[in-house]
Amino acid sequence: MDRKKTQKIVREAYSRIALGQEGCGCAPGTCGLDPMEFARSIGYSEEELKVIPGEANLTLSCGNPTALVGLKEGEVVLDLGSGAGFDCFLAAVRVGQKGKVIGVDMTPEMIEKARANAEKNEFENVEFRLGEIENLPLGDNSVDVVISNCVINLSVDKQRVFQEIYRVLKPGGRIAISDIALLKELPEKVRENIAAYVGCIGGALLVDEYKKIVESSGLKYVRVTLKSSSACVDPDTKDPIGRVILNGLGENETLEGYVVNVYVEGIK
Ligand SMILES: C[S@@+](CC[C@H](N)C(=O)[O-])C[C@H]1O[C@@H](n2cnc3c(N)ncnc32)[C@H](O)[C@@H]1O
């Protein structure tokens, strides 16, 4: 399928998720889970969860990228694919009133939801911008830290995303990204299924390929750390994305042998 068409399908799916018309996105098998419990299972502490507005947690994440970077007061942070603002609000507390957090998302309904969350919870140092992570609505050398949580696997041009990250980072700026990657190629039936793409599996890169793409952007000290997967699928799941994936796997195979959560770090 061509890139524009795929991106349109991804945008429409996340619009429906933002509007509450469809419950599942990343990490198939998460449908129906308690959002707080899910967040704990992917690395958020009780203290962190206390500062994040509940409505910003749509169980679409696959790690805790802000835990990686040691954000400092006064820093400017950019969150790629910010959804309802989940990690932006956590980062906003860390950088304080002298700092700033910018969330970019291509889905208008997500931006609207994130802005409403910011207003309702009186976050004044967070801003949400509509845009694509392949063409960031930010100037060159303008941010200290780029974070992202379960988004880059959805991009139809990952190389371009990292070129954009490099462009907007200040010299010495750093990245902390949680994402899903592959340990081995997916069976064709899964790879070519658009529901698996929307579910953050079909578009995922092999771990080595991921590292090469990040390095080719010019970022240095690139590290890809494997974490246990949150994307395992219960064989009896009713989650439609989970079912598509299970149906594409061989008998007795589980998704665990294929996908892994990764943390990606690097410095400009
Ligand atoms: C799986 S959700 C993760 C949301 C958020 N990071 C979280 O952890 O809750 C993916 C988000 O990325 C956005 N997205 C996907 N592809 C994008 C792209 N190419 N440019 C901008 N946003 C994108 C979607 O609209 C959606 O809000």
The ligand as a Tripos MOL2 file, in Angstrom:
@<TRIPOS>MOLECULE
LIG
   27    29     1     0     0
SMALL
NO_CHARGES

@<TRIPOS>ATOM
      1 C1          0.0660    4.7850   19.7380 C.3       1 LIG1
      2 S1         -0.3780    6.4470   19.8760 S.3       1 LIG1
      3 C2          0.7390    7.0250   21.1630 C.3       1 LIG1
      4 C3          0.2550    8.3040   21.7980 C.3       1 LIG1
      5 C4          1.1080    8.8220   22.9660 C.3       1 LIG1
      6 N1          2.4990    8.9070   22.6080 N.3       1 LIG1
      7 C5          0.9230    7.9480   24.1990 C.2       1 LIG1
      8 O1          1.8820    7.2790   24.6050 O.co2     1 LIG1
      9 O2         -0.1890    7.9660   24.7460 O.co2     1 LIG1
     10 C6          0.3020    7.1440   18.4160 C.3       1 LIG1
     11 C7          0.0390    8.6220   18.2220 C.3       1 LIG1
     12 O3          0.9010    9.0990   17.1960 O.3       1 LIG1
     13 C8          0.1880    9.8680   16.2700 C.3       1 LIG1
     14 N2          0.8970    9.6960   14.9780 N.ar      1 LIG1
     15 C9          1.0530    8.5440   14.2770 C.ar      1 LIG1
     16 N3          1.7970    8.7690   13.1750 N.ar      1 LIG1
     17 C10         2.1230   10.0890   13.1880 C.ar      1 LIG1
     18 C11         2.8760   10.9380   12.3100 C.ar      1 LIG1
     19 N4          3.4260   10.4590   11.2180 N.pl3     1 LIG1
     20 N5          2.9870   12.2550   12.6300 N.ar      1 LIG1
     21 C12         2.3990   12.7470   13.7700 C.ar      1 LIG1
     22 N6          1.6800   12.0040   14.6250 N.ar      1 LIG1
     23 C13         1.5450   10.6910   14.3470 C.ar      1 LIG1
     24 C14        -1.2250    9.3210   16.3060 C.3       1 LIG1
     25 O4         -2.1610   10.2820   15.9040 O.3       1 LIG1
     26 C15        -1.3650    8.9570   17.7850 C.3       1 LIG1
     27 O5         -1.8510   10.0240   18.5440 O.3       1 LIG1
@<TRIPOS>BOND
     1     1     2 1
     2     2     3 1
     3     2    10 1
     4     3     4 1
     5     4     5 1
     6     5     6 1
     7     5     7 1
     8     7     8 2
     9     7     9 1
    10    10    11 1
    11    11    12 1
    12    11    26 1
    13    12    13 1
    14    13    14 1
    15    13    24 1
    16    14    15 ar
    17    14    23 ar
    18    15    16 ar
    19    16    17 ar
    20    17    18 ar
    21    17    23 ar
    22    18    19 1
    23    18    20 ar
    24    20    21 ar
    25    21    22 ar
    26    22    23 ar
    27    24    25 1
    28    24    26 1
    29    26    27 1
@<TRIPOS>SUBSTRUCTURE
     1 LIG1         1 GROUP 0 **** ****
